[in-house]
């Protein structure tokens, strides 16, 4: 994977925070910490996009003719099969 060098500006408190994370052994250097932040943001944005898609699909599907009990039963079955 190719890498690109970037220059960023941080406040003193942001720099101190990153240095503290490195000092506690969570990361080996500033770049590793920032790459981790970007990865987590990417994952969060992907999860958010999936959630928005699911909401849109739910809204487009209209009102269900199932009872609340039927919906709960179906959801519980899905949950149990996902755990298996």
DAPE-V987058 format. One record per residue. N is the residue number from 1. RES is the residue in one small letter. SS is DSSP state (H for helix, E for strand, - for the rest). D_LAST is the distance of its C-alpha to the last C-alpha in Angstrom with 1 decimal. Layout:
BEGIN
n,res,ss,d_last
N,RES,SS,D_LAST
N,RES,SS,D_LAST
END
This chain:
BEGIN
n,res,ss,d_last
1,x,-,36.6
2,x,-,39.9
3,x,-,40.6
4,x,-,43.0
5,x,-,45.0
6,x,-,45.1
7,x,-,47.4
8,x,-,46.2
9,x,-,48.0
10,x,-,46.5
11,x,-,48.0
12,x,H,49.0
13,x,H,46.2
14,x,H,43.6
15,x,H,45.0
16,x,H,45.0
17,x,H,41.3
18,x,H,40.3
19,x,H,42.6
20,x,H,41.0
21,x,H,37.5
22,x,H,38.9
23,x,H,40.8
24,x,-,37.7
25,x,-,36.2
26,x,-,33.5
27,x,-,35.2
28,x,-,38.0
29,x,-,40.1
30,x,H,40.6
31,x,H,39.3
32,x,H,36.0
33,x,H,35.6
34,x,H,36.6
35,x,H,34.3
36,x,H,31.4
37,x,H,32.4
38,x,H,32.7
39,x,H,29.2
40,x,H,27.7
41,x,H,29.9
42,x,H,28.8
43,x,H,25.1
44,x,H,26.0
45,x,H,28.1
46,x,H,25.4
47,x,H,22.9
48,x,H,25.8
49,x,H,26.6
50,x,H,23.1
51,x,H,23.3
52,x,H,26.8
53,x,H,25.8
54,x,H,23.2
55,x,H,25.8
56,x,H,28.4
57,x,H,26.2
58,x,H,25.7
59,x,H,29.4
60,x,H,30.4
61,x,H,28.3
62,x,-,30.5
63,x,-,30.2
64,x,-,27.6
65,x,-,28.8
66,x,-,25.8
67,x,-,26.3
68,x,H,24.6
69,x,H,22.8
70,x,H,21.5
71,x,H,20.3
72,x,H,18.5
73,x,H,16.8
74,x,H,15.6
75,x,H,14.4
76,x,H,12.5
77,x,H,10.8
78,x,H,10.0
79,x,H,8.8
80,x,H,6.4
81,x,H,5.2
82,x,H,5.5
83,x,H,3.8
84,x,-,0.0
END
